[in-house]
Amino acid sequence: MLPRRRFIQLASTTLAALPLSGLLANTLADQKKKWGIQLFTIPQLASKDLKGTLKTLGEIGYREVEFFGPYEFSAKETIEGWKAIAGQLGIAENAFYGYSIADVKSMLKDFGLTTPSVHLDLATMRTNLKPAMEALKALGTRYVAVPALGNPEERKTLDQFKKLADEFNQIGKRMADYGLTLVYHNHGYEHWHENGQTPMEILLKNTDPQHVVFEMDIFWMTAGGASPVEFLKSNPGRFKLLHLKDAQEPIRFSGDGGTPDQWMTLFPKMADPGTGVFDIKGIVAQAVKSGAEHFYLERDLTPTPQETLKNSFEFFKGV
């Protein structure tokens, strides 16, 4: 039998040489996690003073930023369609708010930020992919996310979602030529059932993991009647990004989540992470185990920008 001291020495040496796993690995992953923000949380601040806003984000401690469009390289129909909404929100310019790609990249570096992902509408991917990919590659991003399926006529049946999956695969292959990856961001209307299947399951099953990954919005997934934790468990490696916000009370769409009135009804029920009913710590823990890489605050159009930014980051530090 080995003496106790010798046993401890051997055990320590062996453990040090082994790859970390289990709870220890998750703890280290948590320590190294870089918290980010989707700028649709604070669109007015970003549009009025992008440089000052990025500086503030860096000072608070955020390290990643996700932009939303439209951009100068977006499809004309997207730019035209956004004008009315932008006017209502008080946004005078489109991203990048008068700055060039080089300017934005420089500002991000100055304030200790990166932009691992951006949102880009499907119409632009269909009609203007090459200039969009050239610009986003120059920006230094990696993931390009479809934020929503704007045409309700394209998401009524499971067959339509199968066609979308095929289209995503093709677009994703073209993006790969630029070192970019297509992302699908759920919006809650992917969870109705037909013959034991849901649109989200169709998208996950029929997209190529090499070219298409997913961004989970925990609020909209919950509103659709699905469990973020269960989807993360069942689909390891597919959800690379998360949007995090809380809910003041339990939420559920009144229908299938396919109409704007159902979304708008739930907007007032959004809350800063850690102040509502979601188990965000549990969701993030499972996301880390399932291979998620990026975690963004996204409380859409928060009515209290400064409080949301600071309070959310304080909560994230304990996650």
C-alpha positions in Angstrom: 0.0 0.0 0.0 1.3 3.4 -0.9 2.0 5.8 2.0 -0.7 8.5 2.2 1.7 11.4 1.3 2.9 9.5 -1.8 -0.6 8.7 -2.8 -1.6 12.4 -2.6 1.4 13.4 -4.7 0.6 10.8 -7.4 -3.1 11.7 -7.4 -2.3 15.4 -7.7 0.1 14.9 -10.6 -2.4 12.7 -12.4 -5.3 15.0 -12.0 -3.2 18.0 -13.2 -2.5 16.1 -16.4 -6.1 15.2 -17.1 -8.5 17.4 -19.1 -11.0 19.2 -16.9 -14.5 18.0 -17.1 -17.9 18.1 -15.4 -18.6 20.8 -12.9 -15.0 22.1 -12.7 -14.9 22.7 -16.5 -18.2 24.4 -16.3 -17.0 26.7 -13.5 -13.9 27.7 -15.5 -16.1 28.3 -18.6 -18.3 30.6 -16.5 -15.2 32.5 -15.2 -14.1 33.1 -18.8 -17.5 34.0 -20.2 -17.6 37.3 -22.1 -21.0 38.9 -21.7 -22.4 40.8 -24.6 -25.4 42.9 -25.7 -27.7 43.0 -28.7 -27.9 46.7 -29.5 -31.7 46.4 -30.1 -31.8 46.6 -26.3 -30.7 50.3 -26.6 -31.3 51.3 -30.2 -31.8 55.0 -29.5 -28.5 55.3 -27.6 -26.7 53.5 -30.3 -28.1 55.6 -33.2 -27.6 58.9 -31.5 -24.0 58.3 -30.2 -22.5 55.0 -31.3 -19.0 55.8 -30.1 -20.2 57.0 -26.7 -22.5 54.0 -26.3 -19.7 51.5 -27.1 -17.4 53.3 -24.7 -20.1 53.0 -22.0 -20.6 49.3 -22.7 -16.8 48.6 -22.4 -16.6 50.6 -19.1 -19.5 48.6 -17.6 -17.8 45.3 -18.5 -19.5 44.1 -21.7 -17.1 42.5 -24.1 -19.3 41.6 -27.1 -21.7 43.5 -29.2 -24.3 42.3 -31.7 -25.5 44.8 -34.3 -28.9 44.9 -36.0 -29.7 46.3 -39.4 -30.6 47.5 -41.8 -27.2 48.5 -43.1 -26.1 50.4 -46.3 -25.6 47.0 -47.9 -29.1 45.7 -47.0 -31.8 45.0 -49.6 -33.7 48.1 -50.8 -37.0 46.6 -49.6 -35.5 46.1 -46.1 -34.3 49.7 -45.9 -37.6 51.1 -47.2 -39.6 48.8 -44.9 -37.6 49.9 -41.8 -38.1 53.6 -42.3 -41.5 53.8 -40.6 -40.4 51.6 -37.7 -37.2 53.7 -37.3 -39.2 56.8 -37.2 -41.4 55.5 -34.4 -38.4 54.4 -32.4 -36.5 57.7 -32.9 -33.7 56.2 -35.0 -32.5 58.7 -37.5 -29.9 56.6 -39.4 -29.3 52.9 -40.3 -26.3 51.0 -38.9 -23.5 51.8 -38.7 -25.0 55.3 -38.0 -22.7 57.3 -40.2 -19.5 55.3 -39.5 -17.6 53.2 -41.9 -16.8 49.5 -41.2 -13.2 50.5 -40.5 -14.4 53.1 -38.0 -16.6 50.7 -36.2 -13.9 48.1 -36.0 -11.4 50.6 -34.6 -13.9 51.8 -32.0 -14.7 48.3 -30.9 -11.0 47.6 -30.4 -10.5 50.9 -28.5 -13.2 49.9 -26.0 -12.2 46.3 -25.6 -15.2 45.0 -27.6 -15.7 42.5 -30.4 -18.7 41.7 -32.6 -18.9 37.9 -32.9 -22.3 38.1 -34.6 -24.8 40.5 -36.3 -28.4 40.3 -37.4 -29.1 40.4 -41.1 -32.5 40.1 -42.7 -33.3 37.2 -45.0 -34.2 39.4 -48.0 -30.7 40.8 -48.0 -29.2 37.2 -47.8 -31.3 36.3 -50.8 -30.6 39.3 -53.0 -27.5 41.0 -51.8 -25.3 38.4 -50.1 -21.9 39.1 -51.7 -21.6 42.8 -50.7 -23.1 42.0 -47.3 -20.6 39.2 -46.6 -17.7 41.3 -47.8 -18.6 44.0 -45.4 -19.2 41.7 -42.5 -16.0 39.8 -43.1 -14.2 43.1 -43.0 -15.9 43.9 -39.7 -14.5 40.8 -38.1 -17.7 39.0 -37.3 -18.3 35.3 -37.5 -22.0 34.6 -37.2 -24.8 36.2 -39.3 -28.2 35.7 -37.9 -31.7 35.8 -39.5 -33.5 37.7 -36.8 -37.0 36.8 -37.9 -39.1 35.5 -40.7 -40.8 38.7 -41.8 -43.2 37.2 -44.3 -45.9 35.2 -42.5 -46.8 33.5 -45.8 -43.5 31.7 -45.7 -44.1 30.1 -42.3 -47.5 28.6 -42.3 -46.7 24.9 -42.9 -44.1 22.4 -42.0 -43.3 21.9 -45.7 -42.5 25.6 -45.9 -40.1 25.3 -42.9 -38.4 22.3 -44.7 -37.9 24.6 -47.8 -36.5 27.2 -45.5 -34.1 24.7 -44.0 -32.9 23.8 -47.5 -32.5 27.5 -48.3 -30.5 28.1 -45.1 -28.2 25.3 -46.0 -27.5 26.8 -49.4 -27.0 30.3 -48.0 -24.8 28.9 -45.2 -22.5 27.2 -47.8 -22.1 30.5 -49.6 -21.3 32.3 -46.4 -18.7 29.7 -45.6 -16.7 31.0 -48.5 -16.2 34.2 -46.4 -15.5 32.4 -43.2 -19.0 33.2 -41.9 -21.8 31.0 -40.5 -25.6 31.3 -40.9 -27.6 31.5 -37.7 -31.3 31.2 -37.2 -32.8 33.3 -34.3 -36.1 31.8 -33.0 -39.1 34.2 -32.6 -41.7 31.9 -30.9 -43.7 30.9 -33.9 -41.7 27.7 -34.4 -43.5 25.6 -31.7 -46.9 24.7 -33.0 -47.5 21.0 -33.6 -48.5 19.1 -36.7 -48.2 15.3 -36.9 -46.1 15.3 -33.8 -43.5 17.7 -35.1 -42.8 21.4 -34.7 -41.2 23.9 -37.1 -38.2 24.3 -34.8 -37.6 20.6 -34.8 -37.9 20.6 -38.6 -35.2 23.4 -38.9 -32.9 21.6 -36.4 -33.3 18.2 -38.2 -33.0 19.5 -41.8 -30.1 22.0 -41.5 -26.5 21.1 -41.8 -24.7 21.8 -38.5 -21.5 22.7 -40.4 -23.2 25.7 -42.1 -26.3 26.5 -39.9 -26.4 27.1 -36.2 -29.0 28.7 -33.9 -29.4 31.6 -31.6 -31.8 30.9 -28.8 -34.0 33.7 -27.5 -35.2 32.3 -24.2 -38.1 34.7 -23.9 -39.7 33.9 -27.2 -39.1 30.2 -26.9 -40.8 30.2 -23.6 -43.7 32.3 -25.0 -44.1 29.6 -27.7 -44.6 26.9 -25.0 -41.2 25.3 -25.3 -38.4 24.8 -22.7 -35.0 26.4 -23.4 -33.3 23.9 -21.1 -34.8 20.9 -22.8 -34.0 22.2 -26.3 -30.4 22.8 -25.2 -30.1 19.3 -23.8 -31.6 17.7 -26.9 -29.5 19.6 -29.4 -25.9 19.8 -28.2 -23.7 22.0 -30.4 -26.6 23.6 -32.3 -27.3 26.6 -30.2 -24.1 28.7 -30.3 -25.6 32.0 -29.1 -28.3 33.0 -26.6 -30.4 36.1 -26.1 -31.1 36.7 -22.4 -34.0 38.6 -20.9 -36.4 37.9 -18.1 -40.2 37.9 -17.7 -42.1 39.7 -14.9 -44.5 36.8 -14.8 -45.1 33.4 -16.6 -45.7 34.1 -20.3 -47.4 32.3 -23.2 -48.7 33.4 -26.6 -52.4 33.5 -26.9 -52.1 31.6 -30.2 -49.3 30.1 -32.3 -47.1 33.2 -31.9 -47.3 34.1 -35.6 -48.9 37.5 -35.4 -47.4 40.9 -34.2 -50.2 41.5 -31.8 -49.2 38.4 -29.8 -45.6 39.7 -29.6 -46.6 43.2 -28.7 -48.8 42.0 -25.9 -45.8 40.4 -24.2 -43.3 43.3 -24.6 -44.5 45.0 -21.4 -43.8 41.8 -19.5 -40.1 41.7 -20.4 -37.7 42.4 -17.5 -34.0 42.7 -16.8 -32.2 39.4 -16.4 -32.4 38.3 -12.8 -35.5 40.3 -11.8 -38.2 38.0 -13.2 -39.4 34.4 -13.1 -36.9 32.7 -15.5 -34.2 30.4 -14.2 -31.5 32.2 -16.2 -28.6 30.7 -14.2 -30.0 27.2 -14.9 -30.4 28.0 -18.6 -26.9 29.4 -19.0 -25.4 26.5 -17.1 -27.1 24.0 -19.5 -26.1 26.2 -22.5 -22.4 26.0 -21.5 -22.7 22.2 -21.3 -24.4 22.1 -24.7 -21.7 24.2 -26.4 -23.0 27.7 -26.4 -20.3 30.3 -27.1 -21.9 33.8 -26.8 -24.4 35.2 -24.4 -26.2 38.5 -25.1 -28.4 40.8 -23.0 -31.4 41.6 -25.2 -34.2 43.3 -23.5 -35.9 44.6 -26.6 -36.3 48.4 -26.5 -35.8 48.6 -22.8 -37.6 51.7 -21.3 -34.7 52.1 -18.8 -31.5 51.9 -20.8 -28.9 52.9 -18.1 -30.5 50.8 -15.4 -30.9 47.8 -17.7 -27.3 47.9 -18.8 -25.8 48.2 -15.3 -28.3 45.9 -13.4 -28.1 43.2 -16.0 -24.3 43.1 -16.0 -24.2 42.9 -12.2 -26.5 39.9 -12.4 -24.4 38.3 -15.2 -21.3 38.5 -13.0 -22.9 36.1 -10.6 -24.1 33.6 -13.2 
